[in-house]
Amino acid sequence: MTRPHSNKVALITGASSGIGAVYADRLAARGYDLILVARRADRLQALSARIAEAHGVKAEPVVADLGKAEDLARIEALLSTNERLHILVNNAGIARLGPVAQWSADDAVSQIDLNITALTRLTQAVLPPFIARKQGVIINIASVLGIHALPVSAVYSGTKAFVLQYSRGLQQELADTGVQVQLVLPASTATEIWDLSGVPLAALNQDTVMTTEHLVDAALAGLDQGETVTWPSVADTGLWDRYESARAELFAGSQMGTPAPRYSVV
Ligand SMILES: NC(=O)c1ccc[n+]([C@@H]2O[C@H](COP(=O)([O-])OP(=O)(O)OC[C@H]3O[C@@H](n4cnc5c(N)ncnc54)[C@H](OP(=O)(O)O)[C@@H]3O)[C@@H](O)[C@H]2O)c1
């Protein structure tokens, strides 16, 4: 059964597979027309056709490499001019998991280009129209590795830590504008990102791996509940509350203006 047409549009980056493809399905089920962005045209076209048929919405595939400035500029233009745009899902991301010295600098920068630069530019493009319309939702897909660095994840964790702090700062800036920013921090999820990253999905403890459907349904349930920060796999929400208060306490403890006594020169 299809839902009534909402007349609103959601743009999803990285929609050709994994988490993004499920966001596409779920937002279409909620009546959104879709703009689906990724590099693989065949996958995007097949998904768009399936979703349009299943949910009775319009789904437009837009092939773009968000690591390339000219493609990014095309998507920025779409975001800043589409007056029906209501949701931006900043989902496209890559991971190159391995010791920094064993990957090339180009591999490191490709993660920064997509996970940080593209997300930042697309957000920047959509904010002025969202603020002018006093509505709009930006869903930023970070990772639990944004608060946790492994010996193989220095760059990837750094990019996701950026997404975390960027989103938290934006939430404060946008508090009274009607524009929402939801930060989503998935743990291991069964997608192609793993095999592409250098750490095969099959090598993970399968008990720790979530399906993409569970992940997106949980994240959208969090959005519906008005959450600004969603940890789809974390049962005890007190963990985040305690993390946040320890972080705020540490920050307050840094505002002293003098070296800590242990650094005093005698
Ligand atoms: N899976 C996990 O365990 C996990 C955990 C935490 C966070 N995440 C985050 O979840 C997000 C989605 O990843 P996923 O797990 O669903 O992996 P995925 O299945 O590999 O999806 C990544 C998506 O990004 C697109 N993409 C990659 N490079 C691109 C580029 N240069 N330009 C445009 N699109 C590009 C891919 O499409 P094309 O190849 O067709 O371009 C694909 O649609 C990422 O931000 C990832 O960091 C994943």
The ligand as a Gaussian input file, in Angstrom:
#p B3LYP/6-31G(d) Opt

LIG

0 1
 N       28.445000      -0.228000       7.619000
 C       28.908000       0.125000       8.812000
 O       29.342000      -0.703000       9.653000
 C       28.891000       1.581000       9.201000
 C       29.089000       1.902000      10.553000
 C       29.103000       3.244000      10.912000
 C       28.900000       4.221000       9.962000
 N       28.710000       3.869000       8.660000
 C       28.518000       4.958000       7.693000
 O       27.345000       4.720000       6.951000
 C       27.417000       5.415000       5.718000
 C       26.915000       4.517000       4.589000
 O       27.823000       3.473000       4.402000
 P       27.376000       1.955000       4.195000
 O       27.831000       1.207000       5.377000
 O       25.956000       1.879000       3.799000
 O       28.371000       1.530000       3.024000
 P       28.151000       1.262000       1.462000
 O       27.121000       0.220000       1.237000
 O       29.523000       1.050000       0.919000
 O       27.565000       2.637000       0.966000
 C       28.361000       3.764000       0.710000
 C       27.633000       4.619000      -0.290000
 O       28.449000       5.778000      -0.559000
 C       28.552000       5.918000      -1.967000
 N       29.819000       6.546000      -2.312000
 C       31.079000       6.088000      -2.084000
 N       31.980000       6.919000      -2.624000
 C       31.271000       7.918000      -3.220000
 C       31.635000       9.083000      -3.949000
 N       32.921000       9.392000      -4.184000
 N       30.642000       9.873000      -4.434000
 C       29.346000       9.573000      -4.219000
 N       28.948000       8.499000      -3.519000
 C       29.903000       7.683000      -3.037000
 C       28.466000       4.503000      -2.517000
 O       27.971000       4.500000      -3.855000
 P       28.854000       4.429000      -5.192000
 O       29.977000       3.460000      -4.943000
 O       27.848000       3.975000      -6.185000
 O       29.314000       5.834000      -5.412000
 C       27.418000       3.901000      -1.603000
 O       26.130000       4.207000      -2.080000
 C       28.865000       5.877000       5.571000
 O       28.954000       7.253000       5.890000
 C       29.600000       5.050000       6.615000
 O       30.772000       5.683000       7.082000
 C       28.694000       2.583000       8.265000

